[in-house]
Amino acid sequence: MPVDDVKIGSNDCITYLLENWDINVFDFPDKRNLIFTDNGDNTLTIPEQEEETFNPEFATLRGNGIVNPVTREITFNIELVDFDNSPVITLKFKPQL
Protein backbone atom coordinates (compact mmCIF):
# COMPACT_ATOMS: atom_id res chain seq x y z
CA MET A 1 0.00 0.00 0.00
CA PRO A 2 1.59 3.32 -1.01
CA VAL A 3 2.30 5.85 1.73
CA ASP A 4 1.68 9.52 0.98
CA ASP A 5 4.32 12.21 1.31
CA VAL A 6 7.44 10.03 1.57
CA LYS A 7 10.06 11.84 -0.49
CA ILE A 8 13.73 11.31 -1.29
CA GLY A 9 15.71 14.23 -2.66
CA SER A 10 19.28 15.40 -3.20
CA ASN A 11 21.11 18.42 -4.54
CA ASP A 12 24.33 16.52 -5.34
CA CYS A 13 23.31 12.84 -5.85
CA ILE A 14 25.53 11.86 -2.90
CA THR A 15 23.80 13.16 0.23
CA TYR A 16 20.05 12.59 0.36
CA LEU A 17 17.13 13.57 2.56
CA LEU A 18 14.41 10.99 3.22
CA GLU A 19 11.33 12.97 4.26
CA ASN A 20 8.44 11.56 6.29
CA TRP A 21 10.04 8.15 6.81
CA ASP A 22 8.03 7.21 9.93
CA ILE A 23 5.22 5.23 8.39
CA ASN A 24 3.64 4.24 11.71
CA VAL A 25 6.85 2.73 13.07
CA PHE A 26 6.27 4.25 16.50
CA ASP A 27 3.15 4.66 18.62
CA PHE A 28 3.57 8.40 18.10
CA PRO A 29 4.01 8.71 14.32
CA ASP A 30 5.29 12.04 13.14
CA LYS A 31 6.92 13.51 10.05
CA ARG A 32 10.56 12.63 10.51
CA ASN A 33 13.54 13.31 8.24
CA LEU A 34 16.64 11.19 7.73
CA ILE A 35 19.91 12.13 6.03
CA PHE A 36 21.80 9.38 4.22
CA THR A 37 24.75 9.07 1.83
CA ASP A 38 24.97 7.06 -1.39
CA ASN A 39 28.29 5.19 -1.29
CA GLY A 40 28.27 4.65 -5.07
CA ASP A 41 28.11 0.83 -4.83
CA ASN A 42 24.41 0.25 -4.07
CA THR A 43 25.05 0.71 -0.34
CA LEU A 44 23.96 3.61 1.84
CA THR A 45 25.31 5.12 5.05
CA ILE A 46 23.08 6.82 7.58
CA PRO A 47 25.47 9.05 9.51
CA GLU A 48 24.87 9.60 13.21
CA GLN A 49 22.22 12.30 13.60
CA GLU A 50 19.67 13.57 16.10
CA GLU A 51 15.96 13.13 15.37
CA GLU A 52 14.32 16.40 16.40
CA THR A 53 10.91 14.84 17.14
CA PHE A 54 12.36 12.51 19.81
CA ASN A 55 13.21 13.35 23.38
CA PRO A 56 16.90 14.45 23.23
CA GLU A 57 17.78 11.61 25.60
CA PHE A 58 16.71 9.09 22.91
CA ALA A 59 17.28 11.03 19.68
CA THR A 60 20.46 9.56 18.17
CA LEU A 61 20.07 7.57 14.93
CA ARG A 62 22.54 5.96 12.53
CA GLY A 63 22.58 3.02 10.19
CA ASN A 64 23.02 1.71 6.69
CA GLY A 65 21.08 0.50 3.72
CA ILE A 66 21.15 -1.03 0.27
CA VAL A 67 19.59 -0.30 -3.09
CA ASN A 68 18.46 -3.13 -5.33
CA PRO A 69 19.48 -1.90 -8.80
CA VAL A 70 16.96 -4.16 -10.54
CA THR A 71 13.81 -3.41 -8.53
CA ARG A 72 15.00 0.02 -7.27
CA GLU A 73 13.82 -1.00 -3.78
CA ILE A 74 15.72 0.79 -1.00
CA THR A 75 16.19 -0.88 2.37
CA PHE A 76 17.12 1.26 5.37
CA ASN A 77 18.41 -0.21 8.66
CA ILE A 78 17.98 2.56 11.23
CA GLU A 79 19.67 1.99 14.59
CA LEU A 80 18.12 3.72 17.61
CA VAL A 81 21.44 4.30 19.36
CA ASP A 82 20.18 5.71 22.68
CA PHE A 83 17.56 3.02 23.35
CA ASP A 84 18.36 -0.10 25.41
CA ASN A 85 20.12 -2.68 23.21
CA SER A 86 20.15 -0.19 20.28
CA PRO A 87 17.26 -1.75 18.30
CA VAL A 88 17.31 -1.55 14.50
CA ILE A 89 14.25 -0.65 12.45
CA THR A 90 14.23 -1.93 8.87
CA LEU A 91 12.21 0.04 6.33
CA LYS A 92 11.77 -0.68 2.63
CA PHE A 93 10.73 1.82 0.02
CA LYS A 94 10.21 1.38 -3.69
CA PRO A 95 10.14 4.67 -5.61
CA GLN A 96 7.04 5.08 -7.74
CA LEU A 97 7.71 5.54 -11.44
C-alpha atoms as one frame of an Amber mdcrd trajectory, in Angstrom:
protein
   0.000   0.000   0.000   1.590   3.325  -1.012   2.297   5.851   1.728   1.676
   9.521   0.976   4.317  12.211   1.312   7.437  10.025   1.568  10.063  11.842
  -0.490  13.729  11.311  -1.291  15.712  14.227  -2.659  19.277  15.396  -3.197
  21.112  18.417  -4.539  24.328  16.515  -5.336  23.314  12.838  -5.847  25.534
  11.860  -2.899  23.797  13.159   0.234  20.049  12.585   0.365  17.130  13.567
   2.559  14.406  10.994   3.217  11.334  12.969   4.264   8.436  11.562   6.287
  10.035   8.146   6.811   8.034   7.214   9.930   5.224   5.227   8.386   3.637
   4.242  11.713   6.845   2.729  13.072   6.268   4.253  16.501   3.149   4.658
  18.624   3.565   8.395  18.103   4.012   8.709  14.318   5.287  12.041  13.136
   6.916  13.513  10.052  10.565  12.634  10.512  13.538  13.308   8.236  16.645
  11.189   7.730  19.910  12.127   6.029  21.796   9.376   4.216  24.745   9.067
   1.830  24.972   7.060  -1.387  28.293   5.191  -1.289  28.266   4.646  -5.071
  28.115   0.834  -4.834  24.412   0.253  -4.072  25.048   0.714  -0.342  23.962
   3.615   1.844  25.310   5.119   5.048  23.075   6.821   7.578  25.467   9.054
   9.514  24.867   9.604  13.210  22.218  12.303  13.604  19.669  13.574  16.099
  15.960  13.127  15.374  14.317  16.398  16.399  10.914  14.836  17.135  12.364
  12.506  19.811  13.214  13.350  23.380  16.904  14.450  23.233  17.776  11.606
  25.602  16.711   9.087  22.910  17.283  11.030  19.684  20.462   9.556  18.167
  20.065   7.566  14.926  22.539   5.956  12.533  22.583   3.018  10.191  23.018
   1.707   6.694  21.084   0.501   3.715  21.146  -1.030   0.273  19.592  -0.300
  -3.094  18.458  -3.135  -5.330  19.485  -1.896  -8.805  16.956  -4.160 -10.544
  13.815  -3.413  -8.526  14.997   0.020  -7.267  13.824  -1.002  -3.778  15.715
   0.795  -1.000  16.194  -0.883   2.370  17.123   1.257   5.374  18.405  -0.208
   8.659  17.976   2.560  11.234  19.667   1.993  14.586  18.120   3.716  17.608
  21.440   4.304  19.364  20.179   5.706  22.678  17.564   3.018  23.347  18.361
  -0.099  25.408  20.121  -2.685  23.208  20.148  -0.194  20.275  17.262  -1.753
  18.297  17.305  -1.551  14.504  14.248  -0.650  12.446  14.233  -1.927   8.874
  12.211   0.042   6.329  11.773  -0.681   2.633  10.728   1.819   0.016  10.209
   1.376  -3.693  10.137   4.666  -5.610   7.041   5.082  -7.742   7.708   5.536
 -11.443
